[in-house]
Amino acid sequence: MINNIIELRHITKTYMQGKTSILALDDFSLEVPQGSFVSLMGPSGCGKSTVTKIIAGIEKADSGQVLIYGKNQINGVSRDIQLKMGYVFQWHNLTEWRTVEENLYFPLEMLGIKKDFSWTERAEKYLNLVGLYKYRKVYPHELSGGMKQRVGIARSLMLEPEILVFDQPFGALDAITRGILANLLSTEMRNQGKTILMITSDTEEAVHYCDYIYVMTSQPGHNRTMLKTNITEDQRKDPNLLIQNDFLALDRKLIQIINSEENDIEK
């Protein structure tokens, strides 16, 4: 039985900017237990998005191990694992000349899946989940930024993946929609036994929905600490959770850790 469905070991990643080498990740390690909801937080530029892109196979690490389902994917994520993974970009990345429904088909087309009636059924299911089914024939330029991001979330579910990797999926949403959608996705995905890794900058969101919270340092690609929330499913369903002492104490602790990193940057 696989305990950690995702495990990064001593990952290093650099980018070239002209002739200058930019270190994005340096000896970075991370564990995501199967069926868990894990968040990744930290100062801007610390390498959070690079971590998710390496896991999704969008970027390749320079060295280390990228273990998914126990198999090393350091040289690129294999197709069988891509079929089990959904990814939400920080920005929606929709194709402007495709309708909303056609944008949802894109990951299936990219992986060479033969089109059948299930495609439209899945599109209906996940557009209904994010409240956009009536916009299925609309083009992206006719949607607001928040609506586009919701399409991106629906698209990530089209493969009906076992792993979901979210890069600040709710950042473009208004506060009310953000809360509703975050709660809905957390409940739905947990009920289905999905494994979720999410970048967020919202401490309340991280504490509310996640089992484990990794905070990265201001120095490229290091973990400062990992917090385990120990919040039960029954507690998550409690409408008063966000004002309970245990929740507030954990939120304050997380804010202190993040603030200490921001102070380090200023020094």
C-alpha positions in Angstrom: 0.0 0.0 0.0 1.3 3.5 -0.9 1.3 5.9 2.0 2.7 8.9 0.2 1.1 9.2 -3.2 3.5 12.1 -4.0 7.0 12.4 -2.6 9.6 14.9 -3.7 13.1 14.1 -2.4 16.0 16.7 -2.5 14.7 18.5 -5.7 16.8 21.1 -7.3 15.5 23.3 -10.2 17.2 26.3 -11.9 16.0 28.6 -14.7 18.1 30.5 -17.1 17.3 34.2 -17.6 19.6 35.2 -20.4 23.0 34.2 -19.1 22.0 34.3 -15.5 21.1 31.1 -13.6 18.1 31.6 -11.3 17.7 29.0 -8.5 14.1 28.2 -7.9 14.3 25.1 -5.8 17.3 23.9 -3.7 17.2 20.5 -1.9 13.4 20.7 -1.7 11.4 17.8 -0.2 7.7 17.2 0.3 5.3 14.4 1.2 1.6 14.1 0.3 -0.1 11.2 1.9 -2.7 9.3 -0.1 -6.2 10.7 0.3 -5.0 13.9 2.1 -5.5 17.6 1.4 -2.1 19.4 1.6 -1.4 23.1 1.1 1.8 24.8 0.2 2.4 28.4 1.4 5.2 30.9 1.4 6.5 34.2 0.2 6.3 35.3 -3.4 9.1 33.8 -5.4 9.9 30.9 -3.1 9.2 28.3 -5.7 5.7 27.2 -4.9 4.4 27.1 -8.5 7.6 25.4 -9.7 6.8 22.5 -7.2 3.3 22.0 -8.7 4.6 22.2 -12.3 7.2 19.6 -11.6 4.6 17.3 -10.1 2.3 17.8 -13.0 5.1 17.2 -15.5 5.0 20.8 -16.9 8.5 21.4 -15.7 11.4 18.9 -15.1 13.6 19.0 -12.0 17.3 19.2 -12.5 18.0 16.6 -9.8 16.4 14.6 -7.0 13.5 12.2 -7.0 9.8 12.9 -8.1 7.9 9.9 -6.7 4.3 9.5 -7.8 2.6 6.2 -6.9 6.1 5.1 -5.9 7.5 5.5 -9.4 10.3 8.1 -10.1 9.1 10.7 -12.6 12.3 12.8 -12.6 12.6 12.6 -16.4 8.9 13.5 -17.0 5.5 12.3 -15.8 4.4 9.2 -17.6 1.1 9.1 -19.5 -0.5 6.6 -17.1 0.1 9.1 -14.2 -1.0 12.1 -16.3 -4.3 10.3 -16.7 -4.7 10.2 -13.0 -3.9 13.9 -12.4 -5.8 17.2 -12.8 -4.1 20.6 -12.7 -5.4 24.1 -12.2 -3.2 26.9 -13.2 -2.9 30.1 -11.2 -4.5 31.8 -14.3 -7.2 30.0 -16.2 -5.2 29.3 -19.4 -8.3 28.9 -21.5 -8.1 28.7 -25.3 -10.0 31.8 -26.5 -11.3 30.3 -29.8 -12.9 27.4 -28.1 -16.2 27.4 -26.2 -16.3 26.7 -22.5 -17.4 23.1 -23.3 -14.6 22.7 -25.9 -12.0 24.0 -23.4 -13.0 21.2 -21.0 -12.2 18.6 -23.7 -8.7 19.8 -24.1 -6.9 17.6 -21.5 -8.7 14.5 -22.9 -7.6 15.4 -26.4 -4.0 16.1 -25.3 -3.8 12.6 -23.9 -5.2 11.0 -27.0 -8.4 9.7 -25.4 -11.0 8.7 -28.0 -14.0 11.0 -27.9 -17.4 9.4 -26.9 -20.6 10.4 -25.2 -19.0 10.4 -21.8 -17.2 13.7 -22.7 -20.4 15.7 -22.8 -21.7 13.9 -19.7 -18.5 14.9 -17.8 -18.6 18.4 -19.1 -22.2 18.8 -17.9 -21.4 17.3 -14.5 -18.4 19.5 -13.7 -19.8 22.7 -15.2 -22.8 22.2 -13.0 -20.5 21.6 -10.0 -18.9 25.1 -10.6 -22.3 26.7 -11.5 -21.5 27.4 -15.2 -23.4 24.8 -17.3 -25.6 27.4 -18.9 -22.4 29.0 -20.3 -21.1 25.9 -22.0 -21.5 27.4 -25.5 -20.0 30.7 -24.6 -16.4 31.8 -25.5 -13.9 32.8 -22.8 -13.9 36.5 -23.8 -17.6 36.7 -22.8 -16.8 35.5 -19.2 -15.5 37.4 -16.1 -12.1 36.5 -14.7 -13.7 34.6 -11.9 -15.9 32.6 -14.2 -12.9 31.7 -16.4 -11.1 30.4 -13.3 -14.2 28.2 -12.5 -14.0 26.8 -16.0 -10.4 26.0 -15.3 -11.3 24.1 -12.2 -14.0 22.2 -14.1 -11.5 21.3 -16.8 -9.1 19.8 -14.2 -11.8 17.3 -13.2 -12.5 16.0 -16.7 -10.1 13.2 -16.4 -11.8 12.2 -13.2 -8.3 12.2 -11.6 -7.2 10.6 -8.4 -4.7 13.5 -7.7 -5.6 17.2 -8.0 -2.9 19.9 -8.1 -4.2 23.4 -7.6 -2.0 26.6 -8.0 -4.1 29.2 -6.1 -7.3 28.1 -7.8 -9.6 30.5 -5.9 -7.5 33.7 -6.2 -9.6 35.3 -9.0 -12.9 34.6 -7.3 -14.9 37.0 -5.1 -15.0 36.1 -1.4 -18.5 34.6 -1.5 -17.9 32.4 -4.5 -14.5 31.5 -3.2 -15.9 30.2 0.1 -18.8 28.3 -1.6 -16.5 26.6 -4.2 -13.7 25.8 -1.8 -16.1 24.1 0.6 -17.9 22.3 -2.2 -14.7 21.0 -3.8 -13.2 20.0 -0.4 -16.3 18.0 0.5 -16.8 16.4 -2.9 -13.1 15.5 -3.4 -12.7 14.1 0.1 -15.9 12.0 -0.3 -14.3 10.6 -3.5 -11.0 9.9 -1.8 -9.0 12.3 -3.9 -5.5 13.5 -3.0 -5.1 17.3 -3.2 -2.1 19.6 -3.2 -3.0 23.2 -3.3 -1.0 26.5 -3.2 -2.9 29.2 -1.3 -2.0 32.5 0.3 -5.1 32.4 2.6 -4.3 31.1 6.0 -7.9 30.6 7.0 -8.5 28.6 3.8 -5.4 26.4 4.5 -6.3 25.7 8.1 -10.0 25.1 7.3 -9.6 22.6 4.5 -6.1 21.0 4.7 -4.7 18.2 6.7 -1.1 19.3 6.3 0.3 22.8 5.6 3.9 23.2 4.3 5.4 26.7 4.6 8.4 27.4 2.3 11.2 29.7 3.2 12.2 32.9 1.5 15.3 31.1 0.4 14.6 29.1 -2.8 13.1 25.7 -2.3 13.3 24.9 1.4 10.6 23.9 3.8 10.5 26.0 7.0 8.0 23.8 8.8 5.0 21.5 8.3 1.8 21.9 10.4 -0.7 19.2 10.9 -4.1 20.7 11.5 -5.8 17.7 13.2 -9.2 19.1 12.2 -11.9 16.4 11.8 -14.5 16.2 9.0 -17.3 16.9 11.5 -15.4 20.0 12.7 -15.0 21.2 9.0 -18.8 21.0 8.7 -19.4 23.2 11.7 -20.4 26.7 10.6 -18.8 28.1 13.7 -15.4 26.5 13.1 -13.7 29.7 12.1 -14.4 31.4 15.4 -13.4 28.5 17.6 -10.3 28.9 19.8 -8.3 25.9 18.4 -8.9 27.1 14.9 -7.9 30.7 15.7 -4.8 29.5 17.6 -3.6 27.5 14.6 -4.4 30.3 12.2 -2.3 32.7 14.3 0.6 30.3 14.5 0.5 29.9 10.7 0.5 33.7 10.2 3.4 34.1 12.6 5.5 31.6 10.6 4.7 33.3 7.3 5.3 36.8 8.7 8.7 35.7 9.9 9.6 34.7 6.4 8.4 38.0 5.0 10.6 39.8 7.7 13.5 37.7 6.6 13.1 39.0 3.0 13.1 42.6 4.2 16.3 42.1 6.0 
